[in-house]
Amino acid sequence: MIDGNDGRGIDSGFLVKSERVKVIEVKQFGKEDKFKNPHKDEETLNDRPPLLLRASIDDAKTGKPFEFTVIVNHLKSFLGVDDPKDGGARVRLKRKMQAEFLAKLVQERQTANPKERIILLGDFNAYQFNDGIGDTIGTIKGTPAPKEAVMNYSEDLVNPDMTNLVDLIKADQKYSYSFDGNAQVLDHIIVSEAMKKHIGGFGYARMNADFPEIYRNDDSRVERFSDHDAAIAYFTFDEKSASNTDSKTKQNPTN
């Protein structure tokens, strides 16, 4: 874990099974970056800056290390996004700028090494589709909504496009969070084209969103420790065709 800018002390980090996983590098990005508040001076862009882990696992079959890159994220929430006063404009701009920052970071790495296996994960505080105000996930993937579809448009910054694994699972499993009775996805795992070839399965561990809030007060229950369900992805050493990848993921929504 590396300290970020969140005044509440919320930071991003990794748990690594060191007996199997070799850590090559851990690096934080964007801690010092600022953005121009529409009505005030510059302020911090990333409260919880993206945290990168480069690691490898030895492939027993080939005897070679399988290298991959994971970037954990916790983006700005929707809180205040529809405030008609100055605060709403600030929140909307900050969400847009955070998405573009992450998209540019991914593109820089893809340009430097097209074969890099990149995984983005975490609480993106955004739906898998355009919400009408902005298109956080589309911007990060490289498939931003057109200008006429959003208030805050972002250009296409990523090529080749990335894949959001939630798009590959069954419709009734596409939720990681429940708000006012509405099941929705805020937690995503997004992979580069190089990593998509290694998908083994994806889904959400059902241990929080489906359970009542009162369970938080019961020490005998493990459910509802959080209000979000954990996104879980499995990957293989062997490459798979695109059709096999999509089929495998849809058939195993709880993997």
C-alpha positions as CSV (number, residue, x, y, z in Angstrom):
1,M,0.0,0.0,0.0
2,I,1.2,3.5,-0.8
3,D,-0.3,6.7,0.7
4,G,-2.4,8.8,-1.6
5,N,-4.2,12.1,-1.2
6,D,-7.5,11.0,0.4
7,G,-8.0,12.9,3.6
8,R,-9.9,10.0,5.1
9,G,-6.9,7.8,4.7
10,I,-8.4,5.5,2.0
11,D,-5.5,4.2,-0.1
12,S,-4.9,1.5,-2.7
13,G,-2.7,-1.5,-2.3
14,F,-2.0,-5.1,-3.2
15,L,-2.0,-8.5,-1.5
16,V,0.5,-10.7,-3.2
17,K,1.0,-14.5,-2.7
18,S,4.8,-14.2,-2.7
19,E,5.5,-17.9,-2.8
20,R,4.2,-18.0,-6.4
21,V,4.1,-14.4,-7.6
22,K,7.3,-12.4,-8.2
23,V,7.0,-8.7,-7.8
24,I,8.9,-6.8,-10.4
25,E,7.7,-3.3,-9.7
26,V,5.2,-1.3,-7.7
27,K,4.6,2.3,-8.7
28,Q,2.0,5.0,-8.1
29,F,0.9,7.4,-10.8
30,G,-0.6,10.9,-10.7
31,K,-0.2,11.8,-7.0
32,E,0.9,15.3,-7.8
33,D,-1.4,15.9,-10.8
34,K,-3.8,18.8,-10.6
35,F,-6.9,19.9,-12.5
36,K,-8.5,23.4,-12.8
37,N,-11.6,23.6,-10.7
38,P,-14.2,25.5,-12.9
39,H,-14.6,28.2,-10.2
40,K,-11.5,28.0,-8.1
41,D,-7.8,27.3,-8.2
42,E,-6.1,24.1,-9.2
43,E,-6.7,21.1,-6.9
44,T,-5.7,17.5,-6.6
45,L,-6.9,15.3,-9.5
46,N,-6.3,11.8,-8.0
47,D,-7.4,11.4,-4.4
48,R,-6.5,7.7,-4.6
49,P,-3.9,7.6,-7.4
50,P,-3.7,4.6,-9.7
51,L,-1.3,2.0,-8.3
52,L,0.6,-0.3,-10.6
53,L,2.0,-3.7,-10.0
54,R,4.3,-5.5,-12.5
55,A,4.7,-9.1,-11.6
56,S,5.3,-12.6,-13.0
57,I,4.4,-16.2,-12.4
58,D,6.6,-19.1,-13.6
59,D,4.8,-21.2,-16.2
60,A,5.7,-24.8,-15.3
61,K,4.9,-25.9,-18.9
62,T,7.2,-23.6,-20.7
63,G,9.7,-22.9,-17.8
64,K,9.3,-19.1,-18.6
65,P,7.9,-16.3,-16.5
66,F,4.4,-15.1,-17.4
67,E,4.6,-11.3,-16.9
68,F,1.5,-9.1,-16.4
69,T,0.7,-5.6,-15.2
70,V,-2.2,-4.8,-12.7
71,I,-3.4,-1.2,-12.1
72,V,-5.7,-0.8,-9.1
73,N,-8.1,2.2,-9.2
74,H,-10.6,3.9,-6.9
75,L,-12.1,6.8,-8.9
76,K,-14.2,9.8,-7.8
77,S,-17.7,8.8,-6.7
78,F,-21.0,10.2,-8.0
79,L,-21.6,12.2,-4.8
80,G,-22.5,15.7,-5.7
81,V,-22.5,15.0,-9.5
82,D,-26.0,16.5,-10.0
83,D,-25.5,19.5,-7.6
84,P,-26.9,22.5,-9.6
85,K,-24.3,24.7,-7.9
86,D,-20.6,24.9,-8.5
87,G,-19.9,21.6,-6.7
88,G,-21.6,19.6,-9.4
89,A,-19.5,21.1,-12.2
90,R,-16.4,20.3,-10.2
91,V,-17.4,16.6,-9.6
92,R,-18.3,16.1,-13.2
93,L,-15.0,17.6,-14.5
94,K,-13.0,15.6,-12.0
95,R,-14.6,12.3,-13.0
96,K,-13.9,13.1,-16.7
97,M,-10.3,14.1,-16.0
98,Q,-9.6,11.0,-13.9
99,A,-10.9,8.8,-16.7
100,E,-8.8,10.5,-19.3
101,F,-5.7,10.4,-17.0
102,L,-6.1,6.6,-16.7
103,A,-6.8,6.2,-20.5
104,K,-3.6,8.1,-21.3
105,L,-1.6,6.0,-18.9
106,V,-2.8,2.8,-20.5
107,Q,-2.1,4.2,-24.0
108,E,1.4,5.2,-23.1
109,R,2.1,1.7,-21.9
110,Q,0.4,0.0,-24.9
111,T,2.4,2.2,-27.3
112,A,5.7,1.5,-25.5
113,N,4.9,-2.3,-25.4
114,P,2.0,-3.6,-27.4
115,K,2.4,-7.0,-25.9
116,E,2.1,-5.9,-22.3
117,R,-0.7,-7.8,-20.5
118,I,-2.6,-5.0,-18.7
119,I,-5.3,-5.5,-16.1
120,L,-7.2,-2.5,-14.7
121,L,-9.4,-3.2,-11.7
122,G,-11.1,-1.6,-8.7
123,D,-14.0,0.6,-7.8
124,F,-14.4,2.8,-10.8
125,N,-17.5,4.4,-9.4
126,A,-19.0,4.2,-12.9
127,Y,-21.4,2.1,-14.8
128,Q,-20.3,-0.1,-17.7
129,F,-22.3,2.2,-20.0
130,N,-22.6,5.9,-20.7
131,D,-24.6,7.7,-17.9
132,G,-25.5,10.7,-19.9
133,I,-23.1,13.1,-18.0
134,G,-19.9,11.3,-18.9
135,D,-18.6,8.0,-20.1
136,T,-15.9,7.0,-17.6
137,I,-15.6,3.3,-18.6
138,G,-15.9,4.0,-22.3
139,T,-13.2,6.6,-22.1
140,I,-10.9,4.1,-20.3
141,K,-11.6,1.3,-22.7
142,G,-11.2,3.4,-25.8
143,T,-14.9,3.4,-26.8
144,P,-16.1,6.9,-25.5
145,A,-19.7,7.9,-26.2
146,P,-20.2,10.4,-29.1
147,K,-20.5,14.1,-28.3
148,E,-24.2,14.2,-28.8
149,A,-24.7,11.4,-26.1
150,V,-22.9,13.0,-23.1
151,M,-22.6,16.4,-21.4
152,N,-18.8,15.9,-20.9
153,Y,-17.3,14.4,-24.0
154,S,-13.9,12.7,-24.1
155,E,-11.9,11.9,-27.2
156,D,-10.8,8.3,-28.1
157,L,-7.5,8.0,-26.3
158,V,-6.9,4.2,-26.4
159,N,-6.0,2.0,-29.3
160,P,-6.3,-0.9,-29.4
161,D,-9.5,-0.9,-27.3
162,M,-9.6,-2.7,-24.0
163,T,-12.3,-5.2,-22.9
164,N,-14.5,-4.8,-19.8
165,L,-15.1,-8.4,-18.5
166,V,-18.5,-7.5,-17.2
167,D,-19.6,-7.2,-20.8
168,L,-18.9,-10.9,-21.3
169,I,-21.0,-12.4,-18.5
170,K,-24.8,-13.2,-18.2
171,A,-27.1,-10.2,-17.8
172,D,-28.5,-11.4,-14.5
173,Q,-25.0,-11.4,-13.0
174,K,-24.1,-7.8,-14.0
175,Y,-24.1,-6.2,-10.7
176,S,-21.6,-5.6,-7.9
177,Y,-23.5,-3.1,-5.7
178,S,-27.1,-2.3,-4.8
179,F,-28.3,1.3,-4.2
180,D,-31.9,2.0,-3.3
181,G,-32.8,-1.4,-4.6
182,N,-31.1,-0.9,-7.9
183,A,-28.5,-3.5,-8.8
184,Q,-25.6,-1.9,-10.6
185,V,-21.9,-2.4,-11.6
186,L,-19.4,0.0,-10.1
187,D,-16.5,-2.5,-9.8
188,H,-14.8,-3.6,-13.0
189,I,-11.9,-5.6,-14.4
190,I,-10.8,-4.3,-17.7
191,V,-8.1,-6.0,-19.8
192,S,-5.9,-5.1,-22.7
193,E,-6.0,-7.1,-26.0
194,A,-2.9,-8.9,-25.0
195,M,-4.4,-10.1,-21.7
196,K,-7.8,-10.9,-23.2
197,K,-6.3,-13.9,-24.8
198,H,-5.7,-15.4,-21.3
199,I,-9.2,-15.0,-19.7
200,G,-10.4,-18.1,-17.9
201,G,-13.5,-16.8,-16.2
202,F,-15.1,-13.8,-14.5
203,G,-17.8,-12.9,-12.0
204,Y,-18.7,-11.4,-8.7
205,A,-18.4,-13.1,-5.3
206,R,-21.9,-12.9,-3.8
207,M,-21.1,-12.0,-0.2
208,N,-22.3,-8.4,0.3
209,A,-24.7,-6.8,-2.2
210,D,-27.4,-9.4,-1.7
211,F,-27.5,-9.2,2.1
212,P,-29.2,-6.8,4.5
213,E,-27.2,-3.9,6.0
214,I,-28.1,-5.1,9.5
215,Y,-25.6,-8.0,9.1
216,R,-22.8,-5.4,9.7
217,N,-23.8,-5.4,13.3
218,D,-23.7,-9.2,13.7
219,D,-20.2,-10.5,14.5
220,S,-21.3,-14.1,13.7
221,R,-22.0,-13.2,10.0
222,V,-19.3,-12.7,7.4
223,E,-21.7,-11.3,4.8
224,R,-22.1,-7.5,4.3
225,F,-18.6,-6.8,5.5
226,S,-18.6,-4.3,2.6
227,D,-21.4,-2.9,0.4
228,H,-19.6,-4.1,-2.8
229,D,-19.2,-7.6,-4.1
230,A,-15.7,-8.5,-5.1
231,A,-14.9,-8.8,-8.8
232,I,-12.9,-12.0,-9.5
233,A,-11.2,-13.0,-12.7
234,Y,-9.3,-16.1,-13.6
235,F,-6.5,-16.2,-16.3
236,T,-4.6,-19.0,-18.0
237,F,-1.0,-19.2,-19.2
238,D,-2.2,-20.5,-22.6
239,E,-3.6,-18.1,-25.2
240,K,-7.3,-18.6,-26.3
241,S,-9.1,-17.5,-29.4
242,A,-11.6,-14.6,-29.0
243,S,-14.6,-16.9,-29.5
244,N,-13.5,-19.4,-26.9
245,T,-12.8,-16.6,-24.5
246,D,-16.2,-15.1,-24.8
247,S,-17.9,-18.5,-24.5
248,K,-15.9,-19.6,-21.5
249,T,-16.6,-16.4,-19.6
250,K,-20.4,-16.5,-20.2
251,Q,-20.6,-20.1,-19.1
252,N,-18.8,-19.4,-15.9
253,P,-20.3,-16.2,-14.4
254,T,-19.3,-17.0,-10.9
255,N,-15.6,-17.9,-11.6
